[in-house]
Amino acid sequence: MVRWLFAVAALVVLIVAVGGITRLTESGLSITQWKAITGVIPPLTEAQWQAEFADYRKIPQYLDVNGPAGMTLAQYKFIYFWEWIHRLLARLIGLAFALPLAWFWFRRTIPLGYKPRLLALLALGGLQGAVGWWMVSSGLTPEAADRVSHFRLAAHLLTALVTLGGLVWTALDLMELRRGQAPARLQRFGVGVLAVLMFQLFMGAMVAGLRAGYVAGAGWFSMDAWPLMQGRFFPEGVEWAAGFFHALFSDPYLTHFIHRWWAWVVAAALVVLARRLRARRQRGISVAIHCAFGTQVLLGIFTVWSGMSLWLAVAHQLVGALLVMATVWGVHALGRRDQVGYGV
């Protein structure tokens, strides 16, 4: 069961990366309907492609952006491909979790007390699909702008990352069970570290949904783009008229500013976590946490300097998922009962 859960977690990391590509290529609205069964098969004939393209040409993203830019059918097929891959992976993850779960349940090999947790993870996967379509639907109505709701995008990403954390935690608990140890306890310090990290991930989703990565400026090794924003520490252009909280969650300048500097709060919390782990002879986990957040910070800076390079931005989102895994691993190790010899 441990290998199964880690395999599903790897698929979740993959779909997070593909989701980043889908977002950055503006592919998320290319499929305007949700067809749970028949949607597995993409258009196969010219007539089917034309029908899909005709549906896409009715939505605001095409009418306001891609239509005036002269989008061709070939260009539409490119964005369709990424959204189709994203949805196909979602279905695959659902099957990869549900079918083995049913088998383990039938064989009565699920350890006592773990059935509710596994059912909760299955429910989270179903919720993720529902939130995904809820997000897409926000960009299809005539009143929509040329993008999906950034709040719904954040809900979609965070649901995936919470599911990822739950998969990793459960797999680690089952590993402990094999060793005859009790499940780890979630300590208050661990809750605090996870909360600090989740706020950063939430703000990152806000930045993505508002396309706020572009507001800092660009230029390799340009101080004006990072650590400054357009040559200033605190950016000009923040819209305060609707109040602080509206600006915090809906103004691209402020969301970007908070996201880039809250990263150092996260780094500090993770350094403390890693030091506590090293003190308990968990050196391997400490190194993994340092590598993950160090790489993530560098990728964030390089993404800004590059002017939002597609592959750097995707790598930033991918390593964000890996950072969740490393942090959950560390918090789990901190809450273990024996604290000896694990991860050395």
Buried (B, 14 or more C-beta within 10 A) or exposed (E): BBEBBBBBBBBBBBBBBBBBBBBBBBBBBBBBEEEEEEBEEBBEEEEEBEEBBEBBBEBBBBEEBBBEEEBEEEEBBEBBBBBBBBBBBBBBBBEBBEEBBEEBEEEEEBBEEBEEBBEEBBEBBEBBBEBBBBBBBBBBEEEBEBBBBBBBBBBBBBBBBBBBBBBBBBBBBBBBBEEEBEBBEBEEBBEBBBEBBBBBBBBBBBBBBBBBBBBBBBEEEBEBBBEBBEEEEEBEEBEEEEEEEEBBBBBBBBBBBBBBEBBEEBBEBBBEBBEBBBEBBBEBBBBBBBBBBBBBBEBBBBBBBBBBBEEBBBBBBBBBBBBBBBBBBBBBBBBBEEBEEBBE
